[in-house]
Amino acid sequence: MSLIQPGMQGHSMSARKTTPQSLQDQKRRQTPITALTAYDYATARLVDEAGIDLLLVGDSLGMAVLGYESTLPVTMEEMLHHTRAVRRAVHSALLVADMPYGSYHLGTEDAVRNAMRLVKEAGAEAVKIEGGSERVHLVAAMTSVEIPVVGHIGLTPQSVHRTGGYKVQGRTLAAVETLCEDALLLQQAGAIAIVLEGVPREVATRITASLEIPTIGIGAGPECDGQILVFHDLFQLTFNHTPKFVRSFGDAGELFRSGLEAYREAVTAKTFPNDTESYHLSHDVLQELNEPDLVPAKRR
């Protein structure tokens, strides 16, 4: 009996599989955790084959690939659709799916049901929810039914209307104390990791040192146990303002623009496709086709 799982052909069988337990081991060993978002098969496969530890199907897909102005319009059906596509590509990274706005806000039963859908129907191995102490009961409920949960505190995009915009959080002593308490409560409820977004470096350092579970930073400084960025930000494929914490690791946008321009020019000049890029009839069929008596008679 083959031990190769369906869809694993073409992937390295020696690649280690990231799990919640291995993430905690990385924290203990002080081995930085790498994480990225991905929203489709092609980019997810590239991310997985690059050896990234954690792959997040983030609700940021709303802005990165669906053209929404925020993450708020993203639906459960859209998250399920994109998570399924990513699942087909990922074999080594831990696959985490964001729970979109409204999928966990109407009660514990509804939240657990939606989290189960992401696991059962889309193949997620963990889910991520935003919020601190107000989400602790949800983390505990999901954990009790064997669904690993990643927390998310600091700048939480789904709370943009309440917070008044995408602002750095934790700038006052009271706010720092709240963030530290939220992190500990999420850990106690069973969270496997916590994303720290848009918080001062010093705050992230304090929270990271206080926890046994890993912290994954985005705009939170280098002392977090890991870092995450949006794939499209990484390669300049976004059309909006780029946050301070984003570093470009390649200009795919310029590559695509120059390629598209070259394609348009080649088609316009009729240099694409050329003869070698075209299919041909065999000599015999072509000869028969060109014989005058083989021309089909007109319809009567």
N, C-alpha and C positions, 0 to 999 in steps of 0.2 A: 504494500500500500504506500502510495506517495505521501510524503510529509509536506510537499509544497502546496500551499493554500492557493485556491483559485485567484488569478490575477497577480501572482507574485513573480511570474516569469519575467525576466528582464531586470529584476531588482537583485541587488546583492544579498545573498542568503547569509552573509557573514555580518551584516549590519545589526547592531544591537537594538533591541526594542526598548523605547523609553516608556516607563511606567510611573505612576505616582511614587512608588517606592524608590525607583532609581533617581527621581528628582530629589528626594530627600537625601539619598546617598550623596548626590552631587553637592548639596549644601554642606553636608558633614565633611566632605573631602575638600570643600572650597573650590570645586570645579565649576566655573561659570556655566549657567544654563543659557542656551541659545533658543530664541523663539521668534517666529514670524507669523504674519497672517497669510492666508491664501484663500482664494474663492472659486477656483476652477481646477480641472484635472491637470492641465499643462503646467501651471505655476506650482501647484501642490507637488507634482512629481519632481520638478526641479528642486524645490525646497527640501523634500524628503531625501532625495539622492545626494544633496549637499551635506547631509548629516545634521541638520537642525534638530534640536531635541524636542521642541514642542511646536505644534502647528495649530494656530487658532483660526477657525472660520469666524471672523469677527463680524459684528453687525456694522462695522465700518464699511462693509461691502455696499451699504446703501449709498455712501458718498463716493467710494472708490470705483465701483463698477455699475451701479444702477442710476447714478446721477441725481440722487436725492440731496437736499441741502443739509440734512442731518441724519442721524441714525434712527430717529424716532419713527419714520414711516415703515421701517423694515418689518415684515410679517414672519410668522412662524413658517408659513409655506415657502417663503423665499429662503429662510435659513435652512429648512429641510432640503430644498432643492440644491443649494450650493454645498451643503455638508455631504450629501450623497456623492456629488461630483468629486469632491476632495477625497472622500473615503476610498474611491477607486484607485487613487494614486499613492496613498500613504500606507507604508508598511513598517517604518522604523520610528517615526516621530509619534509622540502622544498627541492624539487628535482631540482638540477641545472645541466645542461649539458655543458661541454666545447665545444666551437667551435674550431675544429681542424685547424691546419695550412693550409692556402689556402682557407678556407671556407668564409673568410671575408676580404680578401686582394685584391680582384679584382674589387671592387666597391660597392657602397651602395646597389644597387638593388640586387646584388648577395648575399651580406651579409644578408640582411633582408630575402631573400628567404630561405637561409639555416637555419637561426634562426627559421623561421616559421616551417620548416620541423622537427626540433627537438621538437617543441611544439606540432604540429598537428599530426605528424606520430609516435613520440616516447613518448609523454606525459611529456616532461620537463615542469617545471613551471617557469624556468628562464634559461638564458644562460650566460656563462662567456666568455669574450674576453680579450686578453692580450694587454697592451699598454696604454699610457697616452693621451696626447693632440692629437696625430695623430688618435685616435680612438673615439674622442668625438662626431664627426658627426654620427658615427655608433650607438653609445649609444642613441643619440637623435632620430635617425631614427627608431630604434627598439622599443624604449619607446613609440614613437608616434603611433605604431601599437599594443600597449598593450603587448609587450614582455618585462618582467623585465630583467634587465641586471646587472650582477656582474662584476665589473672591476677587473683588475689584473695588478699591477705595482711592480717595483723593479726588482727582478730577474725574467725575463720572458723566460721560456724554449724555446719557439718558436723562440726567437731571438738569440739562442745560437751561430750561426755563426757570427752574427753582433757584439755581445758583446765579442766574443772570449772565450766562455766557461761559465760554471756555477759559476759565481763570485758574491760575495756580491756587491750590488749596493748602491749608496748614501753615499760614503765615503768622498767626497769633499763638500765644501760649495755650489758650483754651482750645484752639483748633488742633494744635499738635497733640494735646492730651486726648482729645476725642479720637483722632486717627490712631494713636497708639492703643487706646482701649478697644476700638473697633477691630483692629488687627488681632489682638489677643482673643477677643470674643469669637471671631471667625475661626481661628485656630481651634479653640475649645469646642466649637460646633462640628468640627470635622473637616474643614477646608483643607485641601491638599497643597495649595499654594495661594498667594495673594498678589494680584497685579497692583502696583503702586504707580498711579499716573498723575503727572503734574503736581508733584510735591517737592519742597526744597530738599536738596541733597542731604542736609543734616537730619531732617525728619526721617527720610528713607533709611539712613544709616542706623538711627536709633531703633526703628521698627524692625529692621533686618536682624539686628543683634538680639532683639528680645524674643524672636520667634524660633521655633524648632522646624517650621515648614518654610519652604523657599519663598522669597519675594522676587517678583519679576518686574523690572522697572521700565517705564516709558516716560521720559522726562522727569526722572527721579534720581539721577546721578549714578555713578559707577559702583557704589557700595552694595547695590542690590545683588541678590544671588544670581540673577539672570537679567537679560534685556530682551525687549520685544519691539519691533517696528512694523509698520504697515508695508507690505511688499511693494505697493505702488509708490509709496514715498521713497523707498530705498532706491528705486530706479527712475525717479523723476517722471512718473506716469500720472501724476495728479495735476489738476488744473486750478486748484485753490491755493490759498495761503499755506506755506509750509511752516510748521512750528519750529521753534528754536532748537528743540532737541533732536530734530531729524538730520541725519547725515546722509548725503548721497553716496552710494557705492557703485554707481554706474548711470549712464544717461541713455536709457532705452528709449526715452521720448524722442531724442534727436536721431537715434538709429532708425526708429520707425518713420519719422518724418522724411528723412533722406531716402529711405527705401520706397515709401509711398510716392514721393515725387519722381523717383527714377522709374517706377512702374507706370505712372500716368504718362510720362514722356515716351516710354517705349511703346505703349499701346497707341498713343496719338501718332507717333512716327511710323507705325506699322512694322517695328523691328521685333516685336513680341506678339505672338510666338513666331519663331523662325522655322525653317524646314525641318531641322533636326529635332525640334520640339513638337512636331506634328506626326500623326499616325498616317500610314500609307497602305493602299491596297497592294496585294501581291502583283507581280508582273503579269501572271496569267489572268487573274481576275480583271485587271485593268485593260488587258488586250481584248478580252471578251466584251467588256463594257463598252469599248470604243468601236466594236463591229457594228456597222449600220443596221443589219437585220435583227440585232438584238435590242434595238430601241423599242420599248413597250408601245404597243398600238394605242391609238387614242381611244378613250372610252366611247362606246356607242351609246 
